Amino acid sequence: MLTCKEQVARSSDYLDGQLSFRERLMVRHHLMFCPNCRRFIRQMRLMQATLRAMPEEPVVGVDELAERLASEQRKHRD
């Protein structure tokens, strides 16, 4: 059985479908018994879905908006 460290090292390849049949079986076997790694894989899937949903073109004015929000936050802390 894989260790958690080995599982994490294979996670991206597993999610991208780049593992051999044997490696996929080893990953799935580990996931059956390790709730922490199952949670990690769920988080990785969510992150991938979020990144796919993001616009490819940068949003115009996002830097100015971020600076304005940071400035407002600093004002409220003082």
N, CA and C atoms as a LAMMPS dump frame, in Angstrom:
ITEM: TIMESTEP
0
ITEM: NUMBER OF ATOMS
234
ITEM: BOX BOUNDS ff ff ff
-5.0000000000000000e+02 5.0000000000000000e+02
-5.0000000000000000e+02 5.0000000000000000e+02
-5.0000000000000000e+02 5.0000000000000000e+02
ITEM: ATOMS id mol type element x y z
1 1 1 N 0.848 -1.183 0
2 1 2 C 0 0 0
3 1 3 C 0.894 1.248 0
4 2 1 N 0.441 2.271 -0.687
5 2 2 C 1.187 3.529 -0.74
6 2 3 C 1.154 4.227 0.616
7 3 1 N 2.194 4.989 0.876
8 3 2 C 2.157 5.875 2.035
9 3 3 C 1.428 7.153 1.618
10 4 1 N 1.037 7.947 2.582
11 4 2 C 0.367 9.214 2.265
12 4 3 C 1.282 10.118 1.439
13 5 1 N 2.557 10.12 1.754
14 5 2 C 3.515 10.945 1.016
15 5 3 C 3.583 10.497 -0.447
16 6 1 N 3.603 9.192 -0.684
17 6 2 C 3.622 8.676 -2.053
18 6 3 C 2.312 9.006 -2.774
19 7 1 N 1.21 8.924 -2.034
20 7 2 C -0.1 9.247 -2.598
21 7 3 C -0.144 10.705 -3.068
22 8 1 N 0.308 11.598 -2.21
23 8 2 C 0.297 13.025 -2.55
24 8 3 C 1.173 13.282 -3.776
25 9 1 N 2.307 12.611 -3.852
26 9 2 C 3.21 12.788 -4.993
27 9 3 C 2.555 12.355 -6.311
28 10 1 N 1.623 11.421 -6.247
29 10 2 C 0.955 10.922 -7.457
30 10 3 C -0.389 11.611 -7.726
31 11 1 N -0.834 12.463 -6.85
32 11 2 C -2.184 13.019 -6.92
33 11 3 C -2.475 13.749 -8.225
34 12 1 N -1.586 14.615 -8.658
35 12 2 C -1.829 15.364 -9.9
36 12 3 C -1.915 14.423 -11.091
37 13 1 N -0.999 13.485 -11.167
38 13 2 C -1.023 12.522 -12.27
39 13 3 C -2.284 11.662 -12.211
40 14 1 N -2.715 11.297 -11.023
41 14 2 C -3.946 10.523 -10.852
42 14 3 C -5.147 11.304 -11.382
43 15 1 N -5.26 12.554 -10.97
44 15 2 C -6.396 13.376 -11.394
45 15 3 C -6.354 13.692 -12.882
46 16 1 N -5.168 13.75 -13.461
47 16 2 C -5.024 14.036 -14.889
48 16 3 C -5.108 12.771 -15.747
49 17 1 N -5.281 11.605 -15.098
50 17 2 C -5.391 10.347 -15.842
51 17 3 C -4.086 9.898 -16.465
52 18 1 N -2.964 10.223 -15.831
53 18 2 C -1.66 9.921 -16.409
54 18 3 C -0.951 8.748 -15.734
55 19 1 N -1.654 8.018 -14.886
56 19 2 C -1.037 6.873 -14.227
57 19 3 C -1.343 5.586 -14.992
58 20 1 N -0.463 4.616 -14.834
59 20 2 C -0.715 3.303 -15.427
60 20 3 C -1.863 2.636 -14.664
61 21 1 N -2.381 1.568 -15.225
62 21 2 C -3.468 0.835 -14.577
63 21 3 C -3.058 0.386 -13.171
64 22 1 N -1.866 -0.154 -13.054
65 22 2 C -1.363 -0.633 -11.758
66 22 3 C -1.256 0.509 -10.744
67 23 1 N -0.732 1.648 -11.183
68 23 2 C -0.596 2.805 -10.293
69 23 3 C -1.965 3.33 -9.849
70 24 1 N -2.929 3.356 -10.787
71 24 2 C -4.287 3.789 -10.425
72 24 3 C -4.886 2.875 -9.37
73 25 1 N -4.675 1.577 -9.521
74 25 2 C -5.175 0.627 -8.518
75 25 3 C -4.533 0.874 -7.155
76 26 1 N -3.236 1.146 -7.149
77 26 2 C -2.548 1.418 -5.88
78 26 3 C -3.108 2.677 -5.228
79 27 1 N -3.354 3.718 -6.028
80 27 2 C -3.9 4.974 -5.501
81 27 3 C -5.299 4.73 -4.947
82 28 1 N -6.137 4.055 -5.72
83 28 2 C -7.509 3.802 -5.269
84 28 3 C -7.534 2.952 -4.006
85 29 1 N -6.643 1.981 -3.923
86 29 2 C -6.558 1.147 -2.72
87 29 3 C -6.222 2.009 -1.505
88 30 1 N -5.253 2.888 -1.665
89 30 2 C -4.876 3.781 -0.567
90 30 3 C -6.052 4.676 -0.18
91 31 1 N -6.749 5.232 -1.175
92 31 2 C -7.864 6.129 -0.896
93 31 3 C -9.005 5.429 -0.164
94 32 1 N -9.167 4.142 -0.403
95 32 2 C -10.219 3.398 0.298
96 32 3 C -10 3.409 1.813
97 33 1 N -8.755 3.431 2.233
98 33 2 C -8.437 3.301 3.649
99 33 3 C -7.951 4.579 4.32
100 34 1 N -7.777 5.648 3.555
101 34 2 C -7.192 6.864 4.129
102 34 3 C -8.126 8.064 3.939
103 35 1 N -8.868 8.427 4.964
104 35 2 C -9.782 9.568 4.838
105 35 3 C -9.059 10.898 4.595
106 36 1 N -7.869 11.047 5.129
107 36 2 C -7.122 12.296 4.916
108 36 3 C -6.738 12.471 3.45
109 37 1 N -6.303 11.413 2.809
110 37 2 C -5.942 11.508 1.391
111 37 3 C -7.189 11.665 0.523
112 38 1 N -8.309 11.045 0.914
113 38 2 C -9.561 11.269 0.178
114 38 3 C -9.946 12.745 0.233
115 39 1 N -9.803 13.353 1.412
116 39 2 C -10.099 14.773 1.567
117 39 3 C -9.161 15.604 0.694
118 40 1 N -7.888 15.237 0.666
119 40 2 C -6.907 15.943 -0.148
120 40 3 C -7.278 15.876 -1.634
121 41 1 N -7.676 14.697 -2.112
122 41 2 C -8.066 14.523 -3.512
123 41 3 C -9.309 15.36 -3.82
124 42 1 N -10.277 15.391 -2.901
125 42 2 C -11.464 16.231 -3.105
126 42 3 C -11.076 17.698 -3.228
127 43 1 N -10.154 18.145 -2.384
128 43 2 C -9.692 19.529 -2.442
129 43 3 C -8.971 19.804 -3.759
130 44 1 N -8.176 18.853 -4.218
131 44 2 C -7.472 19.01 -5.497
132 44 3 C -8.479 19.107 -6.65
133 45 1 N -9.516 18.267 -6.613
134 45 2 C -10.542 18.319 -7.667
135 45 3 C -11.253 19.666 -7.659
136 46 1 N -11.563 20.152 -6.475
137 46 2 C -12.22 21.452 -6.356
138 46 3 C -11.321 22.558 -6.904
139 47 1 N -10.036 22.491 -6.581
140 47 2 C -9.099 23.488 -7.073
141 47 3 C -9.009 23.446 -8.599
142 48 1 N -8.947 22.244 -9.175
143 48 2 C -8.895 22.119 -10.626
144 48 3 C -10.154 22.7 -11.268
145 49 1 N -11.317 22.401 -10.699
146 49 2 C -12.579 22.914 -11.242
147 49 3 C -12.624 24.434 -11.147
148 50 1 N -12.129 24.975 -10.04
149 50 2 C -12.105 26.425 -9.86
150 50 3 C -11.195 27.076 -10.887
151 51 1 N -10.035 26.505 -11.094
152 51 2 C -9.094 27.057 -12.072
153 51 3 C -9.657 26.985 -13.488
154 52 1 N -10.368 25.893 -13.808
155 52 2 C -10.975 25.781 -15.145
156 52 3 C -12.075 26.822 -15.342
157 53 1 N -12.756 27.184 -14.256
158 53 2 C -13.87 28.132 -14.349
159 53 3 C -13.408 29.58 -14.43
160 54 1 N -12.16 29.832 -14.103
161 54 2 C -11.658 31.203 -14.126
162 54 3 C -11.496 31.685 -15.566
163 55 1 N -11.731 32.98 -15.785
164 55 2 C -11.536 33.506 -17.136
165 55 3 C -10.065 33.452 -17.522
166 56 1 N -9.828 33.198 -18.8
167 56 2 C -8.447 33.131 -19.267
168 56 3 C -7.825 34.507 -19.391
169 57 1 N -8.62 35.475 -19.775
170 57 2 C -8.126 36.839 -19.897
171 57 3 C -8.16 37.512 -18.532
172 58 1 N -7.128 38.258 -18.193
173 58 2 C -7.142 38.956 -16.904
174 58 3 C -8.286 39.972 -16.855
175 59 1 N -8.869 40.097 -15.7
176 59 2 C -9.955 41.049 -15.502
177 59 3 C -9.358 42.451 -15.439
178 60 1 N -9.908 43.356 -16.227
179 60 2 C -9.413 44.724 -16.274
180 60 3 C -9.7 45.409 -14.944
181 61 1 N -8.686 46.062 -14.404
182 61 2 C -8.859 46.828 -13.182
183 61 3 C -8.777 46.018 -11.903
184 62 1 N -8.407 44.747 -11.997
185 62 2 C -8.384 43.918 -10.796
186 62 3 C -7.299 44.383 -9.814
187 63 1 N -6.183 44.861 -10.326
188 63 2 C -5.118 45.334 -9.44
189 63 3 C -5.561 46.571 -8.662
190 64 1 N -6.241 47.469 -9.35
191 64 2 C -6.73 48.674 -8.675
192 64 3 C -7.777 48.322 -7.63
193 65 1 N -8.654 47.376 -7.969
194 65 2 C -9.677 46.939 -7.018
195 65 3 C -9.037 46.307 -5.785
196 66 1 N -8.041 45.462 -5.995
197 66 2 C -7.357 44.815 -4.877
198 66 3 C -6.689 45.852 -3.983
199 67 1 N -6.057 46.848 -4.582
200 67 2 C -5.397 47.901 -3.797
201 67 3 C -6.425 48.716 -3.02
202 68 1 N -7.548 49.039 -3.642
203 68 2 C -8.59 49.799 -2.961
204 68 3 C -9.172 49.018 -1.781
205 69 1 N -9.406 47.718 -1.973
206 69 2 C -9.932 46.888 -0.888
207 69 3 C -8.92 46.765 0.255
208 70 1 N -7.649 46.615 -0.087
209 70 2 C -6.614 46.536 0.941
210 70 3 C -6.533 47.841 1.708
211 71 1 N -6.652 48.958 1.004
212 71 2 C -6.62 50.266 1.65
213 71 3 C -7.807 50.428 2.608
214 72 1 N -8.983 50.007 2.161
215 72 2 C -10.174 50.071 3.024
216 72 3 C -10.008 49.205 4.265
217 73 1 N -9.438 48.036 4.075
218 73 2 C -9.227 47.132 5.209
219 73 3 C -8.255 47.742 6.203
220 74 1 N -7.192 48.379 5.701
221 74 2 C -6.238 49.028 6.599
222 74 3 C -6.897 50.161 7.39
223 75 1 N -7.768 50.914 6.745
224 75 2 C -8.472 52.007 7.414
225 75 3 C -9.335 51.477 8.559
226 76 1 N -10.003 50.343 8.328
227 76 2 C -10.906 49.784 9.343
228 76 3 C -10.149 49.185 10.523
229 77 1 N -8.907 48.75 10.281
230 77 2 C -8.106 48.185 11.372
231 77 3 C -7.584 49.269 12.303
232 78 1 N -7.343 50.436 11.768
233 78 2 C -6.753 51.537 12.574
234 78 3 C -7.769 52.238 13.421
